[in-house]
Amino acid sequence: MPVVEVSHLGKTYGSGRATYEALGDVSFAVDRGELAAIVGPSGRRAQARPRC
């Protein structure tokens, strides 16, 4: 049984024609004893935490 489960998470910045999809339909589960990290290219707002 997962301790953390995320389904269909997405985050888009901007509006209209000036949008940037930072996350698109991300799903994952973390079981007890596992470690997880979210990484991305430098300069792509990887330090910003999505507000869910």
BAFIVO-21770 format. One record per residue (C-alpha): residue in one letter; x, y, z. Coordinates in nm, 4 decimals. Layout:
A_X_Y_Z
...
This chain:
M_0.0000_0.0000_0.0000
P_0.1532_0.3379_-0.1033
V_0.2283_0.6015_0.1610
V_0.2003_0.8718_-0.1063
E_-0.0007_0.8436_-0.4260
V_-0.0365_1.1141_-0.6914
S_-0.2687_1.0823_-0.9903
H_-0.2911_1.3084_-1.2959
L_-0.1028_1.6044_-1.1473
G_-0.0437_1.8995_-1.3778
K_0.0826_2.2561_-1.3512
T_0.0678_2.5285_-1.6161
Y_0.2097_2.8800_-1.5825
G_0.0801_3.1848_-1.7690
S_-0.2426_3.2214_-1.9618
G_-0.3718_3.2397_-2.3170
R_-0.1037_3.2013_-2.5826
A_0.1761_3.2569_-2.3290
T_0.1458_2.9314_-2.1338
Y_0.4145_2.6890_-2.0213
E_0.3248_2.3379_-1.9062
A_0.5648_2.2577_-1.6208
L_0.4000_1.9223_-1.5401
G_0.1620_1.7284_-1.7581
D_-0.0452_1.4351_-1.6318
V_0.2094_1.3029_-1.3798
S_0.1137_0.9978_-1.1725
F_0.3244_0.8005_-0.9248
A_0.3179_0.6123_-0.5945
V_0.5784_0.5889_-0.3181
D_0.5794_0.2831_-0.0946
R_0.7104_0.2732_0.2630
G_1.0910_0.2749_0.2588
E_1.1205_0.4221_-0.0926
L_1.2634_0.7645_-0.1755
A_1.1332_0.9924_-0.4500
A_1.2643_1.3133_-0.6070
I_1.1343_1.5455_-0.8766
V_1.4100_1.6773_-1.1020
G_1.4153_1.8803_-1.4194
P_1.6335_2.0960_-1.6410
S_1.8077_2.3900_-1.4748
G_1.6230_2.7182_-1.5159
R_1.2822_2.5614_-1.5603
R_1.1426_2.6687_-1.2217
A_1.2237_2.3241_-1.0798
Q_1.2430_2.4841_-0.7347
A_0.8757_2.5930_-0.7488
R_0.6417_2.3547_-0.5693
P_0.3061_2.2947_-0.7402
R_0.0071_2.4090_-0.5372
C_-0.2485_2.1311_-0.5404
